[in-house]
Amino acid sequence: MVKNQQRIPEKTVAAGNPARVVRNIEPRDEEFMTGAKQLYVDLAHQYLRKA
């Protein structure tokens, strides 16, 4: 949980309660999120075509 007015730096992963930075985001993380985002969009389009 991110506390009120707590700042999490860009390109980092935060976890815990309260949130704390646990590591920097690596290129493989960005690649995974790009693929996951596209999968979500594709599945939404597939669902809407069947509805």
Secondary structure, 3 states (H helix, E strand, C coil): CCCCCCCCCCCEEEECCCCEEEEECCHHHHHHHHHHHHHHHHHHHHHHHHC
